[in-house]
Amino acid sequence: MRCAVIGGAGFIGSNLCRHLLALGHHVRVLDRAGAKPAVDGCDVAADDWVSGSFTSADDLARVMQGCEVVFHLASTSLPHTSNDDPLGDMESNIGGALRLMALARELGVRRVVFASSGGTVYGQPVAIPIHEGHPTEPMCAYGISKLAIEKYLALYQELHGLDYAVLRIANPYGPGQSPFSKQGAIAVFLHKALTGETIEVWGDGSVIRDYLHVSDVCAAFARAADHDGPHRVFNVGSGRGYSINEIIETIERVVGRRVAHRYLPGRRFDVPSNVLCIERARAELGWCPDIGLESGLRETVSWQSRFL
């Protein structure tokens, strides 16, 4: 396939580019000016690399021209900061996505595969594990924008025949994830463990999340690009949850020593538990996660250690 990856220099994006290239697909990338791939092996040809913004129609048209599938991974906000400027979050993320859909229709794109958020679109869970039919009551502007984009994709399919798939991703981790970002607990915790810093935990460490290795995320994206079935929205997670305390204990086993950590007051927007049901993805995409938490952490430690 000829693929366009919007946000292709980021953590998931550059891993996805490498995965698609390994499958033999032709990959084009749009990312911000000056952005470099987060992982090695993202060997997109120079002519297929577009520096710009996904909110720019001209930049989008340049990268999407002639492509069959567009992977939309770009976002201008983070879950815990989006409530600070919900108008800006809406204008950039929803407006940018609508511009992308309009261009996809105009340029003859077959399918848009969208990276949604399994951690924010559902809000406070009423049942665990969370299936795709669970109520959607986001508690942050980031989740509201993701959900709105999902709905607009469905509308564009109904009105214009633009096919799509939505992956509601759990908490990805692995090589390429910056430990200095404000998102990604595992990357931050591992870096602090390796450098002897103290890990700071919001709350008492009992918050449970679903953590998924980035290579498994990429495999799900590739499957979704070719999917032909009744559903368009899929949870993509590990199928089980770990508390923050369990994550720290696993890190200690991986690095072979105790890790200093301290507890801070909990945050109001952190739901107690979020674990995704992945049976739909198993059944329709033929996908399931391959990498367990401890082996995934060991690989991530190896990658981070190269930069210490």
C-alpha positions in Angstrom: 0.0 0.0 0.0 0.9 3.7 -0.3 0.5 5.0 3.2 0.6 8.5 4.8 1.5 8.7 8.5 0.4 12.0 10.0 2.6 12.5 13.1 5.2 10.0 11.7 8.2 11.3 13.7 6.6 10.8 17.1 6.8 7.8 19.5 4.0 5.7 17.9 4.4 7.2 14.5 8.1 6.4 13.9 7.6 2.9 15.2 4.6 2.5 12.9 6.7 3.8 9.9 9.3 1.2 10.6 6.7 -1.5 10.9 5.0 -0.6 7.6 8.3 -0.4 5.8 9.2 -3.8 7.1 5.9 -5.1 5.6 6.9 -3.7 2.2 4.5 -0.7 2.1 5.5 2.7 0.7 5.4 5.3 3.5 5.1 9.1 3.4 5.3 11.2 6.6 4.0 14.5 7.8 5.4 15.9 11.0 6.4 19.3 12.4 9.4 21.1 11.0 12.7 19.8 12.4 11.2 16.7 13.9 13.4 13.6 13.8 12.2 10.0 14.1 12.0 8.8 17.7 13.4 5.4 16.8 16.0 4.0 14.4 14.9 2.2 11.3 12.3 4.8 10.4 14.0 5.0 7.0 11.4 7.0 5.0 12.9 8.4 1.8 13.8 12.1 1.9 11.3 12.8 -0.8 8.5 11.2 1.2 9.2 13.4 4.3 7.0 16.5 4.6 7.8 19.0 7.4 4.8 21.0 8.3 1.6 20.9 10.3 -1.5 18.7 10.2 -3.6 21.8 10.6 -2.3 23.0 7.2 -4.4 21.9 4.2 -1.4 22.4 1.9 0.9 20.3 4.0 -1.7 17.6 4.3 -2.4 17.5 0.6 1.4 17.2 -0.1 1.7 14.1 2.0 -1.7 12.4 1.2 -1.5 12.8 -2.6 -1.7 9.3 -4.2 -2.0 7.5 -0.8 -4.5 4.7 -0.2 -4.4 4.7 3.6 -3.9 7.6 6.0 -2.8 6.9 9.6 -3.8 10.0 11.7 -1.7 10.0 14.8 -1.1 13.7 15.4 -2.4 15.6 18.4 -1.8 19.1 19.6 -2.7 18.5 23.3 -2.2 16.0 26.2 -4.9 14.6 28.4 -3.8 16.4 31.6 -3.3 19.8 29.9 -6.2 19.9 27.5 -8.7 21.3 30.0 -6.5 24.4 30.3 -7.5 25.4 26.8 -10.5 23.4 25.6 -11.2 25.9 22.8 -7.7 25.6 21.4 -7.9 21.8 21.8 -11.1 21.8 19.8 -10.0 24.2 17.1 -6.7 22.5 16.4 -7.5 18.8 16.8 -11.1 18.6 15.6 -10.6 21.3 13.0 -7.4 19.6 11.8 -9.1 16.2 11.6 -12.1 17.6 9.6 -9.7 19.2 7.2 -7.9 15.9 6.8 -11.2 14.1 6.1 -12.2 16.6 3.5 -8.9 16.2 1.7 -9.0 12.5 2.0 -12.3 12.4 0.2 -11.0 14.9 -2.5 -7.8 12.9 -3.1 -9.4 9.5 -3.3 -8.0 8.0 0.0 -9.5 4.6 0.6 -9.3 4.6 4.4 -8.4 6.8 7.4 -7.1 4.9 10.5 -7.3 7.1 13.6 -5.4 6.8 16.8 -8.1 7.4 19.5 -7.7 7.0 23.3 -8.9 4.0 25.2 -7.7 5.8 28.4 -9.8 8.9 28.1 -12.9 8.4 25.8 -14.7 6.2 28.3 -14.3 8.3 31.4 -15.2 6.7 34.8 -15.7 3.0 34.0 -18.9 1.3 35.0 -17.5 -2.2 34.3 -14.0 -3.7 33.9 -12.8 -4.7 31.3 -14.2 -1.9 29.2 -15.8 -2.9 25.9 -16.4 -0.7 22.9 -20.1 -0.3 23.7 -19.3 1.1 27.2 -20.7 4.6 27.8 -18.4 7.4 26.7 -18.1 10.2 29.2 -14.7 11.8 28.8 -13.4 13.8 31.8 -11.0 15.9 29.8 -11.1 18.0 26.6 -8.6 15.6 25.0 -11.0 12.7 25.3 -13.9 14.8 24.0 -11.9 15.8 20.9 -10.9 12.2 20.3 -14.5 11.0 20.6 -15.8 13.9 18.3 -13.3 12.9 15.6 -14.5 9.3 15.8 -18.1 10.6 15.2 -17.1 12.8 12.3 -15.3 9.8 10.7 -18.5 7.8 10.9 -20.4 10.8 9.5 -18.0 11.1 6.5 -18.4 7.4 5.8 -22.2 7.8 5.8 -22.2 10.9 3.7 -19.3 10.4 1.4 -18.2 6.8 1.6 -14.8 7.5 3.2 -13.8 4.3 5.0 -12.2 4.4 8.4 -11.0 2.5 11.4 -10.6 3.8 15.0 -8.1 2.3 17.4 -8.8 3.2 21.1 -5.3 2.6 22.4 -4.4 1.9 26.0 -1.1 3.2 27.5 1.7 2.5 25.0 5.3 2.2 26.0 8.6 1.0 24.5 11.6 2.2 22.5 11.2 5.8 21.2 9.1 7.1 24.1 10.8 10.1 25.6 11.3 9.9 29.4 11.1 13.7 29.5 7.6 14.0 28.2 4.6 14.7 30.4 2.9 11.6 29.1 4.0 7.9 29.5 4.5 6.7 33.1 6.7 3.7 32.2 9.2 5.8 30.2 9.5 8.3 33.0 9.7 5.7 35.8 12.4 3.6 33.9 14.5 6.6 33.3 14.4 7.7 37.0 15.2 4.1 38.0 18.2 4.0 35.7 19.5 7.4 36.9 18.9 6.9 40.6 16.2 9.6 40.8 13.1 9.3 42.9 9.9 8.2 41.2 6.9 10.4 42.0 3.5 8.7 42.2 0.2 10.6 42.1 -2.0 9.0 44.8 -1.2 5.8 46.7 -0.1 3.8 43.7 -3.4 1.8 43.4 -4.5 3.3 40.1 -4.7 0.6 37.5 -3.9 1.0 33.9 -3.6 -1.1 30.8 0.0 -1.0 29.3 0.8 -2.1 25.8 4.1 -2.4 24.0 4.4 -0.1 21.0 5.2 -3.0 18.5 1.8 -4.5 19.4 0.1 -1.1 18.8 1.8 -1.0 15.3 0.6 -4.5 14.4 -2.9 -3.4 15.3 -2.7 -0.4 13.0 -1.4 -2.5 10.1 -4.3 -5.0 10.6 -6.8 -2.1 10.7 -5.6 -0.8 7.4 -6.8 -4.0 5.7 -9.8 -4.8 7.9 -13.0 -5.9 6.2 -15.7 -6.6 8.9 -18.8 -5.2 10.5 -17.1 -2.9 13.1 -14.9 0.2 12.8 -14.0 0.9 16.4 -11.5 -1.3 18.3 -10.0 -1.3 21.7 -6.2 -2.0 21.6 -4.7 -3.0 24.9 -2.9 -5.8 26.7 -6.1 -7.3 28.1 -5.0 -6.9 31.7 -4.3 -4.1 34.2 -1.4 -3.2 36.5 -1.4 -0.8 39.4 1.3 1.8 39.6 2.8 -0.1 42.6 2.9 -3.3 40.4 4.7 -1.4 37.7 7.3 -0.2 40.2 7.8 -3.7 41.5 8.3 -5.0 38.0 10.8 -2.3 37.2 12.7 -3.3 40.4 12.9 -6.9 39.1 14.1 -5.7 35.7 16.8 -3.3 37.0 17.8 -5.7 39.8 17.5 -3.2 42.7 15.1 -1.3 44.8 13.9 2.0 43.3 13.2 5.1 45.4 9.7 6.4 45.1 7.3 8.8 47.0 3.6 9.4 46.9 2.0 12.7 46.1 -1.7 13.8 46.4 -3.9 12.1 43.8 -5.2 14.0 40.8 -8.9 14.5 40.3 -9.1 13.4 36.7 -7.3 10.0 37.3 -10.0 7.3 37.2 -9.2 4.4 39.6 -9.0 1.7 36.9 -8.9 1.5 33.1 -8.5 -1.9 31.5 -9.7 -2.5 27.9 -11.6 -5.6 26.6 -9.8 -6.5 23.4 -12.0 -9.4 22.2 -13.4 -7.5 19.2 -9.8 -6.9 17.9 -9.0 -10.5 18.4 -12.0 -11.7 16.5 -12.1 -9.2 13.6 -8.6 -8.0 13.2 -7.0 -11.3 14.0 -4.8 -9.3 16.4 -3.5 -10.0 19.9 -0.6 -8.6 21.9 2.6 -10.6 21.8 4.9 -8.8 24.3 4.4 -9.2 28.0 5.1 -6.4 30.5 8.4 -7.7 31.9 10.0 -8.5 28.6 8.7 -5.2 27.2 10.3 -3.3 30.1 13.6 -5.1 29.5 13.6 -4.0 25.9 12.8 -0.4 26.9 15.6 -0.4 29.5 18.0 -1.5 26.8 16.9 1.3 24.5 17.0 4.0 27.2 20.4 2.8 28.4 22.0 3.8 25.0 21.4 7.5 25.9 22.6 7.6 29.5 
